[in-house]
Structure formats: structure tokens, C-alpha cells
Amino acid sequence: TIERGPDGTLRRFEYKASITQIYEVTRDAAGALVGHQVEVPIDRLTLARGGVVHTSLGDALEAVQLGRTLVGTFVEVFDGRISFNTETRAGDTFRIVVDEERIGEQFLRYGTVHVLEYRSQRRGLLQAFYFAPREDLTDFYDETGRAVHGGWLRTPLHFDHISSPFDPRRMHPVLHRLMPHNGIDFAAATGTPVWAAAEGDITFIGERGANGNLISMSHEGGFESHYAHLSRFAPGLSRGTHVRQRQLIGYVGSTGRSTGPHLHFGLKRRGNFVDPARELNGPGRMLPQAQLGRYRT
């Protein structure tokens, strides 16, 4: 938006990059142009909802006025404990406590998911509670205080679907010949945040051929993880940087040899590629005894 005076002089300029990113340029008392970002107030409301599954979890969420995007949160949190593709049954129930963020009357996004519960006829009662043992560490824990995710994040991002699983004999979609697919492709929008799947050290960060923008990390136990086709890297990272589990390391893109935006997540154990979906299913760590009282409260 451009506002000019009668003589054509610029009085005000506004650039709206998104609903939350608005930049404005005006003139001060001396007539000089001054720019600033406009503060956009975001309202947060904590919702507690529950329902019964009749056809799918997505339909059940919509039936209680929640978005289907929250299905992904259930899938990621309970990954390894239930398959929502094959084990959902009519009569299963769910409960969720989640922050809804709005600007005025317009829905913006879902914020923190505080509690998830799914009562499955196949898998029993599944519960997960969001907790921050310290300021720089958050995760979901079960009713005993054990981390739900285990020592690794099996899904290091919020994704739409798996576009290509681990497959040693995959037909390559671009080269049209049999080539091993040594990882899992998570389809997601460009710019989706990508986290470190486990604590470790960066061994490579930069552009590398068909991988595009790539981050490689080493971890205890002889593991290496690889994050390919990133659109860009998180600031402050370089070779040798020590990162925490769930620390932001980059953003989904389609760099290198890629047919669309996705994260290629590869995992090596003692030098050999392994299937992350099968390998990363160990139990999570218990909260320290000193944290359990606050967690139970």
C-alpha cells in the first residue's frame, strides 16, 4: 500500500508479507523515512476437545470443530505405538488440549499441544503430556514420566505424508532406473522447520550434488543422520557444532535432484544405511527424579 501527498511525495508505505508480518514506512517530524515492523496481536485460546472415531481420525477431529492438520500431531507423537492408517477402528476415542491462535476473528494456526490421548481397541490407552524440563528442552512424556519419542525422533518435522519409504530396490523417479533409496522422504511444504533427530555433532553442512543443501550429523552408538534437499539452514550452524535433539537445523526445500519439496532423512549405523522406521523405536528416557514432582503436578 502506497500513500502519497498532493505533490506526489511518499507519505506512507506498507508491505504485508503475511498476516503476521507487516512492515510500515512513514515520515518522522523531520520528514525522514522511518521503517518498522507492525506488532500484530495474536490471541491464544486453550481448547479441550474429545470425540469418537467413526470413519477416520481426521473426520472425528473435524466433527468437534478442529482442523485435520492435528492428525499429523497424533501420528508423530504416537509413532511406533499405533498405525493410524491400519489400526484405527470405529469406536476409538480421542482427547486433546491444544492452543488455538487467532488474529481477531481469523484463525491463524494451532500452537502448543498440551495433552493427547487416544483410546484404541487394538493398542489400548495412549497418553502424552507436553512438558519442558528446562527452558531449551521440550518433549512429550507418558503418564510415568518417560519420554514418548525415545532417544530419537522418528519424524524430525511436521510432514504431510511419506512420499517414498526406505527401499533398497526403488525405481528412481527422475533417473528411471533401479537405485537404492537409503532413507525416508517426508513430503512437506517448502519452509517447514526440520529438527535434529538426536543430540550430536554436525559433520557436514553445505551443498552436495544430488542431495542439494545437506546436513550430516554424528551421534553416539555409531549412528549418522542425514537431512537432504533443504531450502536453507538455520543460522549459527557450522561443521563441528553440537546440537540438541529437536533443535532447529534447517527448512524443507527441493534443492538438488528432487521432484518436489520434501525432506530426505537418511540414517547410518556403523557405516551402513538402515531403515529409520525400523531402527528408531527404542524406549525414551525417564525424567530426572528432581523433575517428576513438577511434571506430575
Rosetta blueprint (number, residue, H / E / L):
1 T L
2 I E
3 E E
4 R E
5 G L
6 P L
7 D L
8 G L
9 T L
10 L E
11 R E
12 R E
13 F E
14 E E
15 Y E
16 K E
17 A L
18 S L
19 I L
20 T L
21 Q L
22 I E
23 Y E
24 E E
25 V E
26 T E
27 R E
28 D L
29 A L
30 A L
31 G L
32 A L
33 L E
34 V E
35 G E
36 H E
37 Q E
38 V E
39 E L
40 V L
41 P L
42 I L
43 D E
44 R E
45 L E
46 T E
47 L E
48 A E
49 R E
50 G E
51 G E
52 V E
53 V L
54 H L
55 T L
56 S L
57 L H
58 G H
59 D H
60 A H
61 L H
62 E H
63 A H
64 V L
65 Q L
66 L L
67 G L
68 R H
69 T H
70 L H
71 V H
72 G H
73 T H
74 F H
75 V H
76 E H
77 V H
78 F L
79 D L
80 G L
81 R L
82 I L
83 S L
84 F L
85 N L
86 T L
87 E L
88 T L
89 R L
90 A L
91 G L
92 D L
93 T E
94 F E
95 R E
96 I E
97 V E
98 V E
99 D E
100 E E
101 E E
102 R E
103 I E
104 G L
105 E L
106 Q E
107 F E
108 L E
109 R E
110 Y E
111 G E
112 T E
113 V E
114 H E
115 V E
116 L E
117 E E
118 Y E
119 R E
120 S E
121 Q L
122 R L
123 R L
124 G E
125 L E
126 L E
127 Q E
128 A E
129 F E
130 Y E
131 F E
132 A E
133 P E
134 R E
135 E L
136 D L
137 L E
138 T E
139 D E
140 F E
141 Y E
142 D L
143 E L
144 T L
145 G L
146 R E
147 A E
148 V L
149 H L
150 G L
151 G L
152 W L
153 L L
154 R L
155 T L
156 P L
157 L L
158 H L
159 F L
160 D L
161 H E
162 I E
163 S E
164 S E
165 P L
166 F L
167 D E
168 P E
169 R E
170 R E
171 M E
172 H L
173 P L
174 V L
175 L L
176 H L
177 R L
178 L E
179 M E
180 P E
181 H E
182 N L
183 G L
184 I E
185 D E
186 F E
187 A E
188 A L
189 A L
190 T L
191 G L
192 T L
193 P E
194 V E
195 W E
196 A L
197 A L
198 A L
199 E L
200 G E
201 D E
202 I E
203 T E
204 F E
205 I E
206 G E
207 E E
208 R L
209 G H
210 A H
211 N H
212 G L
213 N E
214 L E
215 I E
216 S E
217 M E
218 S E
219 H E
220 E L
221 G L
222 G L
223 F E
224 E E
225 S E
226 H E
227 Y E
228 A E
229 H E
230 L E
231 S L
232 R E
233 F E
234 A L
235 P L
236 G L
237 L L
238 S L
239 R L
240 G L
241 T L
242 H E
243 V E
244 R L
245 Q L
246 R L
247 Q L
248 L E
249 I E
250 G E
251 Y E
252 V L
253 G E
254 S L
255 T L
256 G L
257 R L
258 S L
259 T L
260 G L
261 P L
262 H E
263 L E
264 H E
265 F E
266 G E
267 L E
268 K E
269 R E
270 R L
271 G L
272 N E
273 F E
274 V E
275 D L
276 P H
277 A H
278 R H
279 E H
280 L L
281 N L
282 G L
283 P L
284 G L
285 R L
286 M E
287 L L
288 P L
289 Q H
290 A H
291 Q H
292 L H
293 G H
294 R H
295 Y H
296 R H
297 T L
